[in-house]
Amino acid sequence: MKIVALISLPLVLASAPLTQTAPPSDVPRAQLRGLVEDVTQADGYRYQAKDSAGRSMDAAKIIQDGTGSYLAVYHTMRPDGRFHAAIAVSSDLLNWTFAQDFGTGSSQPTITPLSNGGYVTAWEQDPSNHVAVRYYSSRANLLAGSFSRQFDAPRSLSSCAEGTPNIYSVILSPDIDHSVIDIGGHYYANCNVDRQMRAKLTNFSSWSASPQPNFDNALLYWGVQGNIGDRDSVSFKDFPYGLIEGQYEKNHFESWRTFIYDYTTGNADQTSIHTHAGSVAFANPSITKVKTPAGADALLVSLFIPSEGAAGGESGQLIYFRKY
């Protein structure tokens, strides 16, 4: 009997070439980066910003209030050798009238308006550096420094320091005593370097915080070896982004840089910020969408330029806005 061997041949299927689609947040992130980077094209700017009392407006966070004017919270090193946070008012984003001091040992403040006409502020409070949160029921009470709720957060991630808060959101259900406040911050990891945390303050009475290693990793990817600290967030073209400071070398202030963080992808871009004189170091970033005094949509950016990385008298607080 003749035996015939059957050979099984592999079946080869033609396949279409693989294509990779860029994340939808990539293009708006590039547009945002372009707006942030070029101070020389700003529609308004102020280096070494000071208020009407002559206080430097360091680490300023600026918002637009319900009256159409602008509010800035910031800190200044005072003659007592301590930081004092304060608030000032402006009608043009560049000239600021001092209104109120928030007290000794307060620094790195932030602020957000609420749907009920009130405001929440948060800052880093010393001694025992921690996040302090205050609620003001109205604009008048805010400018008078009269808060109706206060909370000083217990440190849970570091025995040394937690601070540099930003406020992501405040949900009232329906009031401040039934609310959830979403706060970002840093903790002094192993009492060695600042790393990112995120916290919730519930009903103005209960605090929980957790590390944010993925946020840290986005900057570690770029070779940041020092502190990863202050940040702020903004929605741009319907995507959430952040500005965050990263220090390439610990204790080297000239190595501070600002990054754009993409909350959708978890990636970060280092910015290349161009000032009029060519400063290279930038820290304590904040960013807000505002209407200009003329009514145009604009991004308001605030950066602190350390003297070690400053050029041509630009050291100190930089405030600028660009229409988009």
Backbone bond lengths (Angstrom), bond angles and torsions (degrees), N, CA, C in turn:
res aa  C-N    CA-C-N  psi(-1)  N-CA   C-N-CA  omega(-1)  CA-C   N-CA-C  phi
1 M - - - 1.459 - - 1.515 107.84 -
2 K 1.267 115.42 134.21 1.454 121.79 -179.92 1.527 109.60 -85.63
3 I 1.316 113.99 124.91 1.469 118.48 179.66 1.514 109.20 -100.54
4 V 1.281 116.94 128.85 1.467 122.67 179.43 1.524 108.61 -107.74
5 A 1.310 116.53 121.95 1.466 120.95 178.12 1.518 110.46 -81.48
6 L 1.273 115.87 130.96 1.460 121.12 177.74 1.525 108.77 -99.41
7 I 1.289 116.34 124.09 1.465 122.13 -178.82 1.520 108.51 -103.94
8 S 1.300 115.06 123.54 1.472 119.86 179.16 1.523 108.99 -88.41
9 L 1.286 116.67 119.44 1.466 122.32 179.33 1.522 109.86 -95.69
10 P 1.341 117.71 142.61 1.474 119.49 178.39 1.517 111.59 -65.83
11 L 1.288 115.57 142.48 1.458 120.98 178.70 1.523 108.52 -88.03
12 V 1.295 117.08 121.79 1.453 122.15 -178.45 1.519 108.82 -103.98
13 L 1.317 115.77 121.79 1.462 120.93 179.56 1.516 109.40 -107.53
14 A 1.295 116.34 135.62 1.462 121.05 175.58 1.518 108.56 -74.90
15 S 1.306 115.89 136.05 1.464 119.35 -179.92 1.521 109.51 -127.97
16 A 1.327 114.81 149.26 1.469 119.94 179.04 1.516 109.11 -73.81
17 P 1.309 117.80 146.74 1.468 120.17 178.44 1.522 110.76 -60.03
18 L 1.345 116.25 142.30 1.459 121.34 179.42 1.515 110.12 -74.83
19 T 1.314 116.79 139.20 1.457 121.21 177.17 1.521 108.20 -121.78
20 Q 1.304 115.65 146.40 1.449 120.99 177.84 1.523 109.42 -111.24
21 T 1.301 114.92 129.61 1.458 120.46 -179.48 1.520 109.02 -102.77
22 A 1.308 116.01 127.84 1.464 120.13 179.62 1.527 109.73 -66.84
23 P 1.325 117.77 143.93 1.465 120.06 176.17 1.525 110.58 -55.71
24 P 1.329 117.80 142.49 1.469 119.83 -176.55 1.524 114.40 -63.64
25 S 1.335 117.43 -18.07 1.468 119.66 179.95 1.525 112.63 -82.54
26 D 1.335 118.09 -7.73 1.472 120.83 -175.86 1.526 112.55 -64.29
27 V 1.326 117.30 -46.75 1.470 120.58 -175.44 1.529 111.06 -66.94
28 P 1.347 119.06 -48.63 1.475 117.83 176.03 1.523 112.59 -60.43
29 R 1.347 117.59 -33.94 1.463 119.45 178.78 1.520 111.11 -63.43
30 A 1.330 116.03 -40.08 1.466 120.03 177.41 1.527 110.72 -65.17
31 Q 1.336 116.80 -38.06 1.470 120.23 177.92 1.527 110.22 -65.81
32 L 1.315 116.45 -42.92 1.465 120.96 178.65 1.518 110.04 -61.94
33 R 1.312 116.65 -43.33 1.457 120.39 179.49 1.526 110.60 -59.77
34 G 1.329 117.07 -41.98 1.463 120.24 178.91 1.519 112.77 -61.57
35 L 1.344 116.29 -37.54 1.461 119.92 179.34 1.526 111.52 -69.78
36 V 1.333 116.17 -38.26 1.464 120.73 -177.34 1.521 111.70 -72.82
37 E 1.334 117.01 -36.02 1.458 120.30 -166.45 1.525 115.29 -73.32
38 D 1.324 118.78 -35.41 1.469 119.31 -169.01 1.526 111.52 -103.34
39 V 1.330 115.42 92.41 1.466 120.43 178.71 1.526 110.30 -67.30
40 T 1.325 117.42 -29.32 1.473 120.53 -177.48 1.523 112.36 -65.73
41 Q 1.339 117.50 -17.72 1.463 121.22 178.14 1.528 112.06 -101.90
42 A 1.322 116.72 10.62 1.462 120.15 -177.96 1.525 111.56 -65.93
43 D 1.325 115.73 149.12 1.464 121.03 176.58 1.523 111.73 -80.19
44 G 1.309 117.28 -14.76 1.456 123.31 173.21 1.505 108.76 -164.29
45 Y 1.319 117.63 143.00 1.463 120.17 179.98 1.519 110.03 -154.62
46 R 1.336 114.86 157.73 1.449 121.89 177.57 1.534 108.92 -149.42
47 Y 1.320 116.61 117.02 1.458 121.71 172.70 1.535 108.80 -88.53
48 Q 1.323 115.59 155.33 1.466 122.44 178.22 1.537 110.88 49.08
49 A 1.328 115.58 49.25 1.464 121.57 -175.49 1.529 111.33 -62.29
50 K 1.322 114.26 135.41 1.466 121.79 176.71 1.525 108.85 -135.35
51 D 1.330 115.96 156.48 1.456 119.56 176.64 1.531 109.89 -90.98
52 S 1.331 116.46 -177.52 1.464 121.05 -175.50 1.523 112.73 -67.57
53 A 1.337 117.09 -16.40 1.460 120.83 177.35 1.522 111.80 -91.87
54 G 1.329 116.73 3.20 1.454 120.98 179.96 1.515 114.09 83.08
55 R 1.329 117.59 9.05 1.461 121.12 178.51 1.530 110.30 -79.63
56 S 1.320 117.08 136.07 1.459 119.86 173.06 1.524 109.00 -68.33
57 M 1.331 116.38 140.37 1.464 121.49 -174.61 1.532 110.04 -99.05
58 D 1.317 116.16 57.40 1.460 121.71 -173.82 1.529 110.98 -68.55
59 A 1.356 114.33 140.82 1.470 122.28 177.86 1.527 111.97 57.97
60 A 1.344 116.82 37.82 1.469 121.28 -175.28 1.527 112.36 -66.49
61 K 1.322 115.89 138.09 1.457 124.24 168.09 1.521 107.09 -116.84
62 I 1.330 117.25 126.56 1.456 122.54 -172.46 1.521 109.96 -120.72
63 I 1.336 115.87 135.62 1.457 121.71 175.90 1.520 109.01 -133.91
64 Q 1.325 115.51 167.93 1.466 121.63 173.52 1.520 107.65 -103.75
65 D 1.324 117.10 134.33 1.461 118.60 -177.75 1.525 110.87 -98.50
66 G 1.321 115.41 -179.50 1.459 120.64 -175.16 1.511 114.89 -66.60
67 T 1.337 117.97 -15.22 1.466 120.59 179.69 1.527 111.88 -88.45
68 G 1.343 116.27 -7.16 1.460 119.99 -176.94 1.512 112.84 95.13
69 S 1.332 117.95 -11.29 1.459 120.42 175.76 1.527 108.93 -85.53
70 Y 1.329 116.68 -176.87 1.460 121.50 -173.21 1.522 109.96 -122.75
71 L 1.317 114.72 146.58 1.452 122.07 177.66 1.525 109.07 -120.86
72 A 1.318 116.68 137.89 1.464 121.98 175.45 1.517 109.36 -125.58
73 V 1.335 116.00 133.49 1.460 121.14 168.58 1.528 107.29 -112.77
74 Y 1.324 117.08 145.20 1.462 121.83 -170.52 1.519 108.09 -166.11
75 H 1.324 117.42 174.05 1.457 119.04 174.95 1.525 110.67 -128.98
76 T 1.314 114.60 160.97 1.464 123.06 179.83 1.518 108.78 -142.36
77 M 1.311 116.69 139.50 1.465 119.94 171.10 1.523 107.71 -76.68
78 R 1.329 117.18 119.71 1.453 122.62 -174.70 1.535 111.13 -97.77
79 P 1.317 117.70 169.42 1.471 120.66 -178.72 1.527 114.30 -58.12
80 D 1.345 117.92 -19.82 1.462 119.63 178.38 1.526 112.62 -77.80
81 G 1.359 116.31 0.58 1.450 120.31 179.53 1.515 114.15 80.57
82 R 1.331 117.62 11.61 1.466 122.98 -179.03 1.520 108.85 -121.76
83 F 1.334 115.39 153.36 1.458 120.20 171.96 1.519 109.66 -74.31
84 H 1.335 114.68 143.99 1.457 122.55 171.76 1.519 107.89 -129.55
85 A 1.330 117.07 123.97 1.461 119.95 172.16 1.518 108.98 -82.04
86 A 1.334 115.89 152.85 1.466 120.61 -177.25 1.516 109.29 -150.43
87 I 1.327 115.08 171.71 1.458 121.64 176.36 1.512 109.26 -130.24
88 A 1.345 116.11 143.03 1.460 122.81 178.13 1.522 109.22 -137.48
89 V 1.331 115.10 162.44 1.469 122.97 -175.70 1.522 109.10 -121.39
90 S 1.346 116.15 144.82 1.467 121.13 178.47 1.515 110.26 -143.07
91 S 1.330 115.42 154.17 1.464 120.65 173.16 1.526 111.64 -109.23
92 D 1.367 116.71 -6.97 1.470 119.00 -175.35 1.531 113.99 -133.37
93 L 1.338 117.77 5.02 1.464 124.44 178.40 1.526 114.45 75.55
94 L 1.324 118.18 -5.27 1.462 120.56 -175.52 1.520 113.33 -121.07
95 N 1.315 117.96 -28.80 1.466 122.55 179.63 1.525 108.05 -112.84
96 W 1.345 116.36 127.82 1.458 121.05 -168.28 1.530 111.46 -125.66
97 T 1.321 115.12 131.53 1.460 122.15 178.96 1.526 110.01 -101.91
98 F 1.324 116.33 117.86 1.462 121.76 -179.51 1.527 110.17 -59.25
99 A 1.352 115.92 137.30 1.460 120.47 179.82 1.514 113.20 -119.85
100 Q 1.352 118.09 -45.72 1.462 119.33 -171.69 1.524 111.09 -159.14
101 D 1.321 115.52 144.09 1.466 123.20 172.92 1.531 107.89 -96.61
102 F 1.338 117.11 133.41 1.461 120.57 -178.84 1.523 113.22 -87.79
103 G 1.333 117.91 -4.90 1.457 118.78 172.78 1.516 114.50 119.31
104 T 1.305 114.92 162.53 1.457 123.36 -177.33 1.525 111.46 -64.75
105 G 1.337 115.62 136.11 1.461 120.55 175.51 1.507 115.21 82.74
106 S 1.337 117.56 6.97 1.467 121.05 177.67 1.527 109.25 -95.75
107 S 1.335 116.21 138.28 1.461 120.21 -178.21 1.529 109.94 -154.31
108 Q 1.325 116.25 170.10 1.471 122.64 175.90 1.534 111.81 51.95
109 P 1.343 119.37 50.63 1.463 119.54 -174.08 1.524 113.12 -80.15
110 T 1.317 114.73 158.79 1.456 122.37 172.44 1.522 108.12 -141.22
111 I 1.332 116.22 166.44 1.466 120.48 -174.83 1.519 109.52 -153.64
112 T 1.332 116.01 148.12 1.462 120.61 173.32 1.525 109.26 -144.93
113 P 1.339 117.78 141.40 1.468 120.84 176.16 1.524 110.03 -82.19
114 L 1.328 116.26 154.24 1.458 121.84 -178.86 1.525 110.70 -113.89
115 S 1.326 114.81 162.65 1.463 120.64 -178.33 1.515 112.54 -68.18
116 N 1.337 118.33 -18.71 1.465 121.36 -178.85 1.532 112.74 -94.21
117 G 1.335 117.10 7.66 1.459 120.70 -179.78 1.513 113.71 91.39
118 G 1.331 117.19 -3.27 1.452 120.62 177.73 1.515 111.95 -90.89
119 Y 1.321 115.81 -175.66 1.467 122.34 -179.79 1.511 109.61 -141.05
120 V 1.325 115.80 145.91 1.458 121.99 169.42 1.518 108.16 -114.09
121 T 1.320 115.68 131.53 1.455 121.19 171.85 1.528 108.54 -116.74
122 A 1.313 114.67 156.83 1.462 120.72 173.32 1.515 107.55 -145.63
123 W 1.317 115.79 147.55 1.463 119.44 177.44 1.519 109.01 -152.04
124 E 1.326 115.80 173.35 1.460 121.89 173.63 1.526 107.47 -93.02
125 Q 1.319 115.18 126.03 1.463 120.78 -175.18 1.522 109.89 -114.54
126 D 1.353 114.94 132.11 1.460 118.83 172.02 1.538 108.32 -112.43
127 P 1.323 119.02 164.15 1.467 126.39 -1.29 1.521 111.42 -73.66
128 S 1.352 116.12 -179.73 1.473 121.63 -174.77 1.522 109.02 52.37
129 N 1.319 115.85 60.99 1.468 122.62 -170.31 1.527 111.97 -43.01
130 H 1.335 114.07 121.52 1.457 121.41 -177.20 1.521 108.33 -151.97
131 V 1.340 116.55 170.51 1.465 121.97 179.03 1.525 109.35 -85.93
132 A 1.332 115.61 127.55 1.464 122.20 175.68 1.528 108.34 -112.47
133 V 1.326 117.15 133.82 1.467 122.58 -177.59 1.532 108.00 -122.51
134 R 1.349 115.32 136.52 1.454 120.50 179.94 1.537 109.45 -133.15
135 Y 1.337 115.27 145.64 1.465 121.37 176.94 1.518 109.19 -117.25
136 Y 1.333 115.21 130.56 1.469 123.16 177.12 1.522 107.45 -117.32
137 S 1.304 117.41 128.22 1.471 120.98 -171.27 1.523 113.48 -77.65
138 S 1.347 117.76 -13.61 1.464 120.21 -178.56 1.521 109.64 -156.37
139 R 1.327 115.71 166.46 1.462 120.99 176.49 1.524 110.61 -61.95
140 A 1.325 116.24 -41.55 1.466 120.09 -179.60 1.528 110.80 -61.38
141 N 1.332 116.57 -43.46 1.461 119.54 179.01 1.521 111.69 -67.12
142 L 1.322 116.76 -36.09 1.456 120.49 177.04 1.527 110.78 -60.54
143 L 1.316 116.44 -49.54 1.463 120.17 -177.67 1.525 112.23 -69.35
144 A 1.320 115.83 -20.59 1.469 120.07 175.99 1.528 111.77 -89.96
145 G 1.337 117.02 -7.38 1.460 120.68 -178.71 1.508 113.50 74.62
146 S 1.336 117.35 23.12 1.457 122.10 -175.36 1.533 109.70 -102.33
147 F 1.338 117.25 96.00 1.462 120.37 -179.24 1.525 109.90 -93.21
148 S 1.343 114.89 153.45 1.459 119.69 -179.74 1.524 112.72 -110.79
149 R 1.318 118.29 -10.31 1.458 122.58 173.42 1.526 107.91 -138.74
150 Q 1.342 116.04 144.66 1.452 119.93 175.05 1.521 109.68 -141.31
151 F 1.331 115.31 147.96 1.453 120.66 176.87 1.516 107.78 -147.65
152 D 1.324 116.26 128.05 1.453 122.72 174.83 1.517 107.88 -110.97
153 A 1.334 115.30 113.09 1.460 120.61 -170.14 1.521 111.80 -72.71
154 P 1.320 117.24 135.32 1.465 120.05 173.60 1.527 109.63 -71.29
155 R 1.327 116.80 141.83 1.469 119.69 175.42 1.532 108.78 -76.10
156 S 1.341 116.05 132.39 1.459 119.46 -179.68 1.525 113.06 -129.12
157 L 1.338 117.76 -15.03 1.460 121.28 -176.64 1.520 112.80 -108.00
158 S 1.317 116.91 -19.14 1.459 121.45 179.36 1.515 109.45 -144.06
159 S 1.321 116.72 139.04 1.460 120.54 175.98 1.526 111.53 -82.20
160 C 1.370 116.46 -4.65 1.472 120.14 -174.86 1.523 113.49 -106.63
161 A 1.339 117.96 -49.55 1.466 119.09 -175.65 1.520 111.25 -165.07
162 E 1.333 114.80 143.86 1.468 123.62 169.17 1.521 106.67 -140.28
163 G 1.332 116.65 138.25 1.464 116.87 -177.19 1.509 114.77 -179.39
164 T 1.347 116.10 -145.48 1.479 125.76 -173.07 1.529 112.01 39.94
165 P 1.334 117.88 61.28 1.466 119.09 -175.12 1.525 113.39 -75.91
166 N 1.335 115.17 149.87 1.463 122.35 160.97 1.520 106.87 -127.75
167 I 1.314 116.93 158.19 1.463 121.15 -178.59 1.518 108.53 -111.24
168 Y 1.341 116.05 115.73 1.463 120.44 178.61 1.525 111.52 -77.90
169 S 1.318 116.88 -43.85 1.469 120.05 -177.62 1.511 110.29 -164.19
170 V 1.336 114.12 158.54 1.465 121.78 172.43 1.521 107.52 -133.18
171 I 1.327 116.73 122.21 1.460 121.92 177.88 1.526 108.12 -110.10
172 L 1.325 116.34 119.57 1.467 122.43 177.31 1.525 108.67 -98.25
173 S 1.349 116.63 128.61 1.467 119.54 -177.99 1.532 112.82 -134.66
174 P 1.314 120.94 63.20 1.469 126.18 5.57 1.525 113.75 -105.92
175 D 1.363 118.26 1.15 1.461 120.17 -172.07 1.523 109.98 -134.23
176 I 1.327 116.01 -178.59 1.457 119.91 -174.01 1.531 111.95 -67.19
177 D 1.335 117.40 -25.39 1.463 120.14 178.57 1.522 112.15 -80.36
178 H 1.320 115.80 -7.38 1.472 122.01 173.99 1.529 106.05 -132.40
179 S 1.319 114.80 77.66 1.465 119.89 -170.21 1.525 110.58 -146.51
180 V 1.325 114.52 162.01 1.457 121.82 172.00 1.527 107.55 -128.90
181 I 1.323 116.53 121.07 1.463 122.49 178.86 1.525 107.61 -110.74
182 D 1.326 115.34 120.36 1.468 123.16 -178.09 1.527 107.98 -96.59
183 I 1.319 116.65 117.42 1.463 122.21 -171.25 1.525 110.46 -125.97
184 G 1.335 116.14 135.16 1.452 121.13 169.71 1.513 110.07 -97.55
185 G 1.317 116.94 161.33 1.449 120.55 178.95 1.515 111.01 -172.07
186 H 1.317 115.83 -173.51 1.462 120.58 172.36 1.518 109.02 -122.97
187 Y 1.325 115.36 155.73 1.462 120.74 168.81 1.524 107.47 -126.05
188 Y 1.311 116.53 148.40 1.461 123.07 -177.24 1.528 107.86 -85.11
189 A 1.333 115.76 87.30 1.466 122.25 -170.92 1.524 110.65 -64.10
190 N 1.325 115.48 126.10 1.463 122.38 -178.86 1.525 112.02 53.16
191 C 1.338 115.23 25.97 1.475 121.28 -178.22 1.530 110.87 52.09
192 N 1.354 114.38 38.57 1.464 120.00 -175.61 1.518 112.59 -129.55
193 V 1.335 118.02 -52.52 1.466 121.65 -179.68 1.529 109.35 -140.73
194 D 1.336 116.00 150.55 1.457 121.10 176.93 1.522 110.12 -74.96
195 R 1.340 115.07 136.06 1.462 122.18 174.71 1.525 108.54 -135.60
196 Q 1.330 116.33 165.76 1.458 121.21 -170.04 1.523 113.46 -82.70
197 M 1.343 113.99 144.68 1.459 120.54 173.22 1.531 108.49 -137.25
198 R 1.323 114.96 164.25 1.461 121.18 173.67 1.516 107.42 -138.39
199 A 1.330 115.68 140.34 1.461 119.34 -172.91 1.518 110.86 -137.36
200 K 1.319 115.53 158.60 1.460 121.93 173.20 1.528 108.95 -124.18
201 L 1.325 115.07 131.56 1.459 121.75 171.39 1.525 106.90 -107.36
202 T 1.321 116.44 112.76 1.462 121.79 -174.79 1.529 110.00 -105.14
203 N 1.329 114.91 128.46 1.475 122.17 178.03 1.529 112.67 55.16
204 F 1.322 115.56 27.08 1.460 123.46 179.86 1.532 111.85 54.11
205 S 1.355 115.48 30.25 1.459 118.04 -177.31 1.519 114.18 -145.02
206 S 1.333 117.67 -18.17 1.460 120.06 -174.85 1.527 110.02 -127.79
207 W 1.341 116.85 127.51 1.473 123.27 -173.29 1.528 110.16 -118.46
208 S 1.318 116.52 133.86 1.461 120.95 172.33 1.516 108.12 -139.00
209 A 1.340 116.87 136.80 1.466 121.89 -176.38 1.520 109.60 -134.55
210 S 1.339 116.04 149.93 1.462 120.68 178.54 1.522 109.57 -143.62
211 P 1.342 116.95 149.61 1.466 120.28 176.14 1.528 110.71 -66.04
212 Q 1.329 116.19 157.81 1.462 122.57 178.82 1.536 109.09 -124.96
213 P 1.339 117.65 72.06 1.464 120.07 -174.73 1.519 113.63 -63.20
214 N 1.334 118.22 -32.14 1.462 119.21 178.91 1.524 111.69 -65.44
215 F 1.336 115.76 -35.39 1.463 120.71 176.02 1.529 108.88 -63.91
216 D 1.320 116.37 -47.45 1.459 120.69 177.79 1.529 111.63 -57.90
217 N 1.338 115.73 -43.60 1.467 120.03 -175.74 1.520 112.76 -60.64
218 A 1.338 116.48 -31.22 1.461 119.37 -179.95 1.521 111.81 -62.99
219 L 1.352 117.19 -30.40 1.464 120.56 177.35 1.522 111.81 -92.25
220 L 1.325 117.33 -33.18 1.460 119.82 175.87 1.525 110.36 -59.74
221 Y 1.322 116.57 -32.10 1.462 121.83 177.04 1.532 111.62 -55.47
222 W 1.335 116.13 -33.85 1.468 121.07 -178.52 1.536 112.23 -84.00
223 G 1.304 117.18 -2.15 1.458 119.97 178.99 1.509 114.56 95.19
224 V 1.327 117.10 14.49 1.460 120.84 177.69 1.530 108.69 -66.96
225 Q 1.315 117.20 122.08 1.463 121.84 -177.57 1.527 112.92 -113.55
226 G 1.320 117.16 -15.10 1.457 120.81 179.95 1.519 111.09 -94.92
227 N 1.329 116.23 -139.34 1.457 121.67 -175.70 1.522 112.10 -77.23
228 I 1.330 115.47 144.48 1.467 123.89 168.47 1.518 104.80 -118.04
229 G 1.324 116.40 104.94 1.454 118.74 -164.99 1.510 116.15 -121.88
230 D 1.315 116.37 -112.73 1.463 123.47 -169.04 1.523 111.46 -62.94
231 R 1.346 115.53 146.74 1.460 121.24 -179.16 1.527 109.53 -150.75
232 D 1.330 114.80 165.08 1.462 121.20 172.91 1.513 106.82 -148.53
233 S 1.330 117.10 161.87 1.462 120.56 -176.34 1.516 110.59 -128.48
234 V 1.335 114.93 155.99 1.456 121.60 178.97 1.523 108.63 -153.90
235 S 1.321 116.62 146.99 1.460 121.50 171.33 1.528 107.71 -95.17
236 F 1.331 115.59 124.90 1.461 120.47 -178.32 1.527 108.75 -134.00
237 K 1.332 115.95 123.06 1.470 121.85 -176.36 1.534 110.70 53.12
238 D 1.333 115.14 39.57 1.468 123.80 175.51 1.523 114.31 70.62
239 F 1.322 117.98 16.78 1.457 121.48 175.07 1.527 109.33 -122.74
240 P 1.345 117.09 145.66 1.471 119.99 179.31 1.530 112.00 -87.13
241 Y 1.322 115.70 129.68 1.462 121.56 177.64 1.530 108.45 -132.21
242 G 1.314 114.28 166.68 1.449 119.76 175.45 1.511 111.13 -138.81
243 L 1.326 115.75 154.81 1.455 121.69 165.71 1.519 106.60 -106.76
244 I 1.335 117.09 134.39 1.456 120.65 -177.48 1.522 110.00 -143.68
245 E 1.318 115.46 145.31 1.458 121.13 178.90 1.527 110.62 -91.02
246 G 1.332 114.58 141.81 1.456 120.79 174.56 1.523 109.25 -137.67
247 Q 1.314 116.04 137.39 1.462 121.73 -177.03 1.534 108.28 -108.99
248 Y 1.324 115.91 115.24 1.461 119.35 -176.42 1.522 112.41 -64.55
249 E 1.327 117.12 -38.58 1.461 121.37 179.70 1.515 109.77 -127.16
250 K 1.319 116.49 125.53 1.453 120.70 179.49 1.536 110.18 -59.33
251 N 1.340 115.09 137.74 1.472 123.56 179.03 1.523 113.58 71.18
252 H 1.327 118.80 6.42 1.464 122.46 176.69 1.535 108.01 -110.84
253 F 1.333 115.51 99.39 1.464 119.52 -174.94 1.529 112.30 -67.34
254 E 1.317 116.78 -25.49 1.461 118.70 179.09 1.527 112.16 -71.47
255 S 1.351 117.17 -8.85 1.466 119.89 -178.69 1.528 112.80 -95.74
256 W 1.349 118.20 5.65 1.466 120.11 175.81 1.528 110.65 -68.55
257 R 1.317 116.74 132.95 1.451 122.81 175.21 1.529 108.68 -134.54
258 T 1.338 115.07 161.33 1.457 121.03 178.33 1.527 109.42 -110.79
259 F 1.318 115.70 136.81 1.459 122.81 -178.33 1.527 109.85 -119.91
260 I 1.327 116.10 151.33 1.462 121.60 169.94 1.522 107.72 -99.28
261 Y 1.323 116.16 122.38 1.460 121.69 -179.85 1.516 109.51 -103.33
262 D 1.323 116.09 134.57 1.456 123.33 179.70 1.527 108.04 -102.42
263 Y 1.333 117.30 107.28 1.458 120.68 -178.01 1.524 112.06 -69.00
264 T 1.325 118.22 -18.56 1.460 121.20 179.61 1.517 111.48 -76.38
265 T 1.328 117.12 -44.52 1.466 120.98 -176.32 1.524 113.66 -101.00
266 G 1.340 117.84 -18.62 1.450 120.91 -175.40 1.512 113.77 79.20
267 N 1.344 116.52 12.66 1.464 121.32 178.83 1.528 110.48 -98.24
268 A 1.319 115.39 160.46 1.463 121.16 176.85 1.527 109.58 -132.75
269 D 1.320 116.65 147.77 1.463 123.72 172.88 1.521 108.11 -116.24
270 Q 1.325 116.87 133.70 1.458 118.24 170.63 1.522 108.43 -76.68
271 T 1.315 116.72 133.43 1.457 120.08 177.25 1.524 110.18 -84.73
272 S 1.310 114.86 155.74 1.470 121.71 172.73 1.522 106.59 -120.40
273 I 1.330 115.32 88.80 1.460 121.22 -171.79 1.522 110.06 -83.15
274 H 1.335 115.38 131.07 1.464 121.97 -178.06 1.527 109.04 -109.63
275 T 1.320 116.61 112.67 1.460 121.48 175.01 1.528 109.58 -99.37
276 H 1.306 116.75 173.98 1.460 120.91 -176.18 1.523 112.60 -66.33
277 A 1.353 117.29 -33.68 1.463 119.96 -178.00 1.527 113.09 -104.70
278 G 1.344 117.09 -9.88 1.457 119.46 176.20 1.510 116.01 97.63
279 S 1.336 118.22 32.49 1.463 120.45 174.60 1.530 110.22 -62.43
280 V 1.341 116.56 153.07 1.466 119.65 -174.56 1.526 113.98 -120.68
281 A 1.330 119.03 -19.33 1.463 121.74 -175.99 1.525 110.45 -108.76
282 F 1.340 116.27 135.43 1.461 121.18 -176.34 1.525 109.30 -143.33
283 A 1.332 115.80 132.33 1.467 121.30 -176.37 1.525 109.98 -137.97
284 N 1.345 115.40 175.71 1.478 122.89 176.70 1.526 112.98 46.41
285 P 1.330 117.96 57.40 1.461 118.97 -177.89 1.525 112.83 -76.46
286 S 1.317 115.97 145.58 1.462 121.16 166.18 1.519 108.42 -141.25
287 I 1.329 115.76 156.08 1.465 121.18 -175.50 1.518 108.72 -149.08
288 T 1.325 116.41 137.98 1.458 122.18 -178.64 1.524 109.56 -145.97
289 K 1.328 116.68 141.88 1.461 120.36 169.60 1.529 108.34 -83.89
290 V 1.331 116.06 130.41 1.463 121.41 -179.83 1.520 109.37 -137.71
291 K 1.319 115.49 167.58 1.460 122.60 164.54 1.523 106.75 -96.54
292 T 1.315 117.12 132.40 1.457 119.78 176.59 1.533 109.21 -67.30
293 P 1.324 118.40 167.38 1.468 119.68 176.07 1.524 112.86 -55.38
294 A 1.336 116.67 -25.33 1.472 120.73 178.08 1.521 112.30 -88.82
295 G 1.344 117.21 -2.83 1.459 120.68 175.28 1.512 115.97 95.75
296 A 1.328 119.04 7.71 1.458 122.05 179.96 1.524 111.00 -86.35
297 D 1.335 116.31 150.73 1.459 120.86 174.80 1.527 109.42 -70.57
298 A 1.326 116.16 135.03 1.462 119.89 -178.12 1.520 109.69 -149.92
299 L 1.329 114.46 157.72 1.457 122.11 169.97 1.517 108.22 -103.89
300 L 1.320 115.91 127.04 1.458 122.26 178.33 1.524 108.05 -102.73
301 V 1.319 117.29 121.71 1.465 122.81 -178.48 1.517 108.99 -116.99
302 S 1.328 115.71 140.04 1.451 122.20 178.06 1.525 108.06 -129.47
303 L 1.338 117.07 128.49 1.466 122.42 -178.46 1.515 109.33 -137.81
304 F 1.327 116.53 143.78 1.449 120.91 172.90 1.522 108.67 -98.43
305 I 1.345 116.70 128.16 1.454 122.35 -179.72 1.526 108.00 -103.83
306 P 1.350 118.22 106.79 1.464 119.68 178.69 1.520 110.89 -64.74
307 S 1.327 116.00 147.66 1.468 119.91 -177.42 1.525 111.38 -60.07
308 E 1.359 117.36 -30.23 1.463 120.36 -178.47 1.527 113.03 -67.04
309 G 1.326 117.31 -21.33 1.465 119.54 179.92 1.507 112.97 -120.30
310 A 1.344 116.42 17.69 1.464 121.18 -175.86 1.520 111.44 -95.31
311 A 1.319 115.39 155.86 1.465 121.80 176.67 1.519 109.10 -132.60
312 G 1.323 115.80 148.28 1.459 122.08 169.66 1.505 115.86 53.86
313 G 1.343 118.07 42.35 1.453 119.71 177.04 1.514 114.63 72.87
314 E 1.337 117.83 21.27 1.462 121.01 -177.89 1.530 113.48 -92.17
315 S 1.326 118.99 -2.78 1.464 120.20 -175.77 1.526 110.61 -62.43
316 G 1.321 114.88 147.21 1.454 120.21 -177.92 1.512 110.74 110.85
317 Q 1.337 116.12 -157.16 1.456 120.72 -173.38 1.522 111.87 -86.02
318 L 1.318 115.41 128.23 1.465 122.84 175.32 1.517 109.10 -108.59
319 I 1.318 116.62 128.93 1.463 123.64 174.88 1.519 107.37 -123.52
320 Y 1.331 118.08 129.91 1.465 120.20 176.54 1.524 109.94 -151.99
321 F 1.330 115.26 156.04 1.474 119.36 177.66 1.512 109.67 -137.78
322 R 1.330 114.24 148.29 1.452 122.05 179.32 1.514 110.25 -132.19
323 K 1.314 116.24 131.88 1.456 121.21 176.17 1.526 109.88 -72.57
324 Y 1.325 116.11 150.95 1.473 119.92 177.51 1.524 110.15 -142.44
